[in-house]
Amino acid sequence: MSSRQKFALVTGCGRGGIGEALVNEYALRGLRPIATVLPCEDSDHLIQAGITCYNLDVTSEESIEDLKAKIFDLTNGFLDILVNNAGIAYTMPAIDSDVAEVQQMFDVNVFGPMRMVYHLHGMIIRSAGTIVNIGSIGGIIPYVYGAAYNGSKAALQHWSNTLRVEMAPLGVKVLTIISGEIGTNILKRDMGRELPKGQCLPTTSSCGIATYDTPRGTNSHPQIHIIPRLQQPSENMYSESQTLRLSPPAWYWYGKATLSVWILTVFGWSTIWDSIFWNMFGLGALQQYYINEGKKSD
């Protein structure tokens, strides 16, 4: 009797992202990958690769229910791997964050995976499958200008941690990937983002997160522009082998800086990142600016 074909569903498979790389790797490993993209996104890169692809909006119950019906018919009610990869970023200082934008991000990054598990858990349990949630080092450390994004990933990671414990008696594995810096397109929507008018938050950054410019010879406030550093998308960004293990690790750290983040988080003190980011983002310049502004107002 031949073994059953195994299926892996990966959300957020836009061109040049983690999802696209994963479904291609699953296909090479002999699984039947199922990719999803937003209805407004192009899917030619997946179709040309022979990947089964459906439209999905993880913020819509109706969209998820429609996908569930299609997958149930395709897989005969089995789902071996669910990768909750769909996500968006919002780069902005905490005090300037637009709550509506933050709510939208949480709806995708946190409530999206919750909805997917709520609707698809029956097929995953039937397969004794694996749920994979894509976290970030931002959910571990106070990465500057990413307060809202960091919060969304911290929430996802803690939910995923608890989900792992609850699903273990049902034979389902839950793997949380702590992602470091990887070449993807997640920050494209943040390109050109500026602080709200009237705000003045001067800072420098060697990381490409923000720059500021004060016109010489004037008393104008510095103008800040949020400039995410984009990398070229890379192939094989994650090792899909971790998700195929019979006993995957609870957390899998992968990507640039994850080793140093793990070491400093485990063995360092709770505020160790304060001084690191103070220097990295030139926050001394911000402090000096406000000291000087205070003296002017005296």
C-alpha positions in Angstrom: 0.0 0.0 0.0 1.5 3.3 -1.1 2.0 6.0 1.5 -0.3 9.0 1.5 0.8 12.2 -0.4 1.7 14.9 2.2 0.6 18.5 1.9 2.1 21.7 3.1 0.2 25.0 3.1 2.2 28.2 3.2 0.5 31.6 3.5 2.0 34.8 2.1 3.9 33.5 -0.9 4.4 36.8 -2.8 7.3 37.0 -5.2 10.7 37.2 -3.5 9.7 36.2 0.0 10.1 33.4 2.5 6.8 31.8 1.5 7.9 31.4 -2.2 11.3 29.9 -1.1 9.5 27.4 1.2 7.0 26.1 -1.2 9.7 25.5 -3.8 11.8 23.6 -1.2 8.8 21.5 -0.2 8.2 20.5 -3.8 11.8 19.4 -4.1 11.3 17.3 -0.9 8.4 15.4 -2.4 5.6 17.2 -0.6 2.6 18.8 -2.4 3.0 22.5 -1.6 0.0 24.8 -1.5 0.7 28.5 -1.7 -1.5 31.5 -1.0 -1.2 35.1 -2.1 -3.4 38.1 -1.6 -6.2 38.5 -4.3 -4.3 41.7 -5.5 -1.0 39.9 -5.8 0.6 38.3 -8.8 0.9 34.5 -8.7 2.7 33.9 -12.0 6.0 33.0 -10.2 4.1 30.2 -8.4 2.1 28.9 -11.4 5.2 28.8 -13.6 6.9 26.7 -10.9 4.0 24.3 -10.9 2.9 25.2 -7.4 -0.8 25.0 -6.5 -1.9 28.5 -5.5 -5.0 30.1 -4.1 -6.0 33.6 -3.1 -6.2 34.3 0.6 -6.7 37.2 2.9 -5.9 36.1 6.5 -7.9 39.0 7.9 -11.1 37.6 6.4 -13.1 34.7 7.9 -14.9 34.2 4.6 -11.6 34.0 2.7 -10.2 31.4 5.1 -13.4 29.3 5.0 -13.3 29.3 1.2 -9.7 28.2 1.2 -10.5 25.5 3.8 -13.2 24.0 1.5 -10.7 23.9 -1.5 -7.9 22.3 0.5 -10.3 19.7 2.1 -11.3 18.6 -1.4 -7.7 18.6 -2.7 -6.2 16.7 0.3 -9.1 14.5 1.3 -9.2 16.3 4.6 -5.4 16.1 5.5 -3.0 18.9 6.1 0.5 17.9 7.2 2.1 21.3 7.5 0.7 24.8 8.0 3.2 27.6 7.8 1.7 30.9 9.0 4.1 33.1 7.0 1.8 36.0 5.9 2.9 39.2 7.6 3.4 42.9 7.2 5.7 45.5 8.9 5.1 49.0 10.2 8.1 51.1 11.0 7.5 54.1 13.1 8.6 55.4 16.5 6.3 54.3 19.3 4.9 57.7 20.1 4.1 58.5 16.5 2.5 55.2 15.6 -0.9 55.4 13.9 -3.1 53.0 15.9 -5.2 52.2 12.8 -2.0 51.0 11.0 -0.9 49.0 14.1 -4.3 47.4 14.3 -4.1 46.4 10.6 -0.7 44.8 11.2 -1.9 42.9 14.3 -4.8 41.7 12.3 -2.4 40.1 9.8 0.6 39.1 12.0 -1.3 37.9 15.1 -5.0 37.3 14.4 -4.2 35.9 10.9 -2.4 32.8 12.3 -5.1 32.5 15.0 -7.8 32.4 12.4 -5.9 29.9 10.3 -5.4 27.5 13.2 -9.0 27.9 14.3 -10.4 26.9 10.9 -7.8 24.3 9.8 -6.9 22.5 13.1 -9.1 19.5 12.3 -7.1 18.6 9.2 -3.8 19.2 11.0 -4.9 16.9 13.9 -6.0 14.2 11.5 -2.5 14.3 9.9 -0.7 14.5 13.2 0.9 17.5 11.5 3.0 20.5 12.2 2.1 24.2 12.7 4.9 26.7 11.9 4.7 30.3 13.0 7.2 32.8 11.7 8.4 35.0 14.5 11.2 37.5 14.6 14.1 38.7 16.8 12.0 41.9 17.0 9.7 39.9 19.3 12.7 39.4 21.6 14.7 42.6 21.6 13.5 46.3 21.6 14.5 47.1 18.0 14.3 50.8 17.6 11.4 52.3 15.6 9.8 48.9 15.5 7.8 49.0 18.7 4.5 48.0 17.1 6.0 45.4 14.9 8.0 44.0 17.8 4.8 43.8 19.8 3.0 41.9 17.1 5.8 39.3 16.9 6.1 39.0 20.7 2.4 38.3 20.8 2.6 35.7 18.1 5.6 34.0 19.7 4.0 33.7 23.1 0.7 32.5 21.6 2.7 30.0 19.5 4.5 28.8 22.7 1.2 28.1 24.5 -0.3 26.5 21.4 2.6 24.1 21.3 1.8 22.9 24.8 -1.9 22.6 24.2 -1.5 20.7 20.8 1.0 18.2 22.1 -1.7 15.8 23.5 -3.4 15.8 20.1 -0.2 14.7 18.3 0.4 18.1 16.6 3.8 19.8 16.7 4.2 23.5 16.8 7.4 25.2 15.7 8.2 28.9 16.2 10.8 30.3 13.9 12.7 33.2 15.3 13.8 35.0 12.2 16.8 37.3 12.0 17.7 39.6 9.1 16.8 37.8 5.9 16.5 39.1 2.3 12.7 39.5 1.8 10.2 42.1 0.5 8.3 42.6 3.8 9.6 46.1 4.2 8.5 47.3 0.7 5.4 48.9 2.0 7.4 51.0 4.5 9.6 52.6 1.8 9.2 56.4 1.9 7.3 56.5 5.2 7.7 59.8 7.0 6.9 60.9 10.5 3.7 62.8 11.0 3.9 66.5 10.2 4.9 68.6 13.2 7.0 65.9 14.8 10.8 66.2 15.2 12.8 63.2 16.1 16.3 63.6 15.0 18.4 60.5 14.9 21.1 58.8 12.9 21.3 55.2 12.0 23.9 52.9 10.5 21.2 50.4 9.9 19.2 52.2 7.3 16.1 52.5 9.5 16.0 56.3 9.7 18.0 59.4 8.7 17.5 63.1 9.5 18.5 66.3 7.9 18.6 69.8 9.4 19.0 72.5 6.7 22.2 74.4 7.4 21.9 78.0 8.4 18.3 77.7 9.6 16.5 77.0 12.8 14.2 74.4 11.1 13.4 71.2 12.9 15.1 68.1 11.6 13.2 66.2 9.0 13.1 62.5 9.5 12.4 59.9 6.9 11.9 56.2 7.8 14.0 54.3 5.4 13.9 50.5 5.8 16.9 48.7 4.6 15.8 46.3 1.9 17.9 43.3 1.0 17.8 41.3 -2.2 15.5 38.3 -1.8 17.5 35.2 -1.3 16.8 31.6 -2.1 16.5 28.8 0.5 16.1 31.5 3.2 14.9 28.9 5.7 15.7 25.3 6.1 12.4 23.5 5.6 14.0 20.4 7.0 13.2 21.6 10.5 9.5 21.6 9.7 9.7 18.0 8.5 11.3 16.5 11.6 9.3 14.1 13.7 10.3 16.1 16.7 11.0 19.7 15.6 12.5 22.1 18.1 10.2 24.4 20.0 12.0 27.5 18.6 14.3 27.5 15.6 16.6 30.6 15.3 17.6 31.4 11.7 19.0 34.5 10.0 21.6 37.2 10.5 22.3 38.2 14.1 20.2 35.4 15.6 23.2 33.8 17.3 24.3 37.1 19.0 20.7 37.9 19.9 20.3 34.5 21.5 23.5 34.8 23.5 22.9 38.3 24.7 19.3 37.5 25.6 20.1 34.3 27.5 23.3 35.5 29.3 23.0 39.3 29.3 21.1 41.6 31.6 17.6 42.8 30.8 18.6 46.3 29.6 21.7 45.2 27.6 20.0 46.3 24.4 19.5 49.8 25.6 23.2 50.7 25.2 23.6 48.7 22.1 20.7 50.5 20.3 21.7 53.9 21.9 25.0 53.7 19.9 23.6 51.9 16.8 20.9 54.5 16.3 22.8 57.6 17.5 20.3 58.3 20.2 22.8 60.6 21.8 22.1 63.1 19.0 18.4 63.0 19.8 19.2 63.6 23.5 21.5 66.5 22.7 18.9 68.0 20.4 16.3 68.1 23.1 18.7 69.4 25.7 19.5 72.3 23.3 15.9 72.9 22.6 15.2 73.1 26.3 17.9 75.7 26.8 16.4 77.8 24.1 13.0 77.8 25.7 14.5 78.9 29.2 
